Amino acid sequence: MTTPLRTRPTVIQRLAYVVGRPLPPQMQDWVRNDILGPGGVRRYLLRWNVPVIPLLLLFLLIPGRDCKNNGVTLKGDAPP
């Protein structure tokens, strides 16, 4: 007995989809509706931003004053 093909993602597949993983080809209609349907722009931007946010948060760990001083020192334009 064969199982019917899924047309909606499971919770795990949906979480993977949000962080950028593709879904199987049989869910193409669901993806199209997700992107083009009501609220699609918000979800599309969320899908793009979720993987990037942790990388951007790492920049908060770098002290601004130290980066500026190091950049000026490396450039050679340190004030007298």
Order of alpha helices (4+ residues) and beta strands (2+ residues): alpha-alpha-alpha-alpha
